[in-house]
Amino acid sequence: MIAITRHADFSPLETALLDLWAGEVALEIQAKLNRRYTTQIRSALSRPAPRNGQPGTVFANLTSLLTRAFGVRFGAYFSSCGSTARLEYLTARRRPYNQAHWVTDAGFIELLTSFVKMLQAGAPFFWRQPSSVFDKSTLDHLDVHSVDIRALLVIPINSGTIHLGFWCLFFINEPEVPEEVFDDLVFSDLAIRQASWLMQRRFRAMLVEPIYASRETRVTVGRCAVLMPFMMPWSDRIWSRCIRPYVELLGFDAMRADDLYGRDVMEDIWSMILSAEVVVADITGRNANVFYELGLAHAIGKPVILLTQQTADIPFDLNRYRHVIYEDNADGYETLQKGLSGALGEVLRARNPKDS
């Protein structure tokens, strides 16, 4: 059971709500000095989801509680992705019990590089130039002028080095909160996942955690990863006589799994796909390994050129995509060359749109 220290400023209704949320959303609060400022606040988010399981409700509740705990007039939660943020939930003292509400008409704002670096560091921090972070429309939602704000207390919530969002508490007076309080602001894994869901929905982004180790997502320009069977009688011939020379003729560096020499074959293939500018997949014979690797390439959004010697090998799920259909003979090699040239030409035009 999570203990909740009563605060003298809590209303009876709020106290009842805190009892209801115990074990789901809990904050331990101890007042010091004059009750207007909180000197210790510990986030004990063992199960931050309320019974309805909606992330939005969680962050509305947490925004309200943080606003009251630190004794500030305004509190807000922002979703963020990269250098872009959006106001999601806002609480103000003019609302009953500082109840946070969802802001439906907020726009996106661009954050300063220095502010983003502080978010990525993950630790709470004070920011004393609110007008450098928030535009006029965002401050209008707060019904306050930037000159009236002495400082912002920013509390990030991150997944590793990826910042998902942050709370902003707006101090009208000079803050008197000791920085050692920040050590007690710890969010559970479940709270982080819910922040992730909210960010992904807002920015149409996707955060995934592959089972493979590499997170090196930088693309090597000109690298072409080739996925094809190894043991088929035709595969080495098509690779050495057709695919490799045709791809390299257009200025790409063709690679397939037998060019890699690491200890873990699938880790090598995963890294090869991650770093590739384009992927070529020959699905002739419906090889299971090729389909698995093709799924990885599609899942991370790589441009893929599909090859096959038989239309019967094209499964229903891939029927929507264009294929280069060729035969294992002289005429088919010419068809393959033309198909690869056309498809790789599109990759080159996408790389250099001004040249198209």
PyMOL commands that set and color helices and strands:
alter all, ss='L'
color gray80, all
select helices_A, chain A and resi 12-21+55-69+96-98+113-121+130-132+136-142+146-148+179-184+189-203+235-249+257-259+265-275+288-299+311-313+316-318+330-351+353-355
alter helices_A, ss='H'
color red, helices_A
select strands_A, chain A and resi 27-31+38-43+74-81+84-92+101-102+108-110+125-127+151-159+162-171+223-227+253-255+278-282+304-308+323-325
alter strands_A, ss='S'
color yellow, strands_A
deselect
rebuild
show_as cartoon
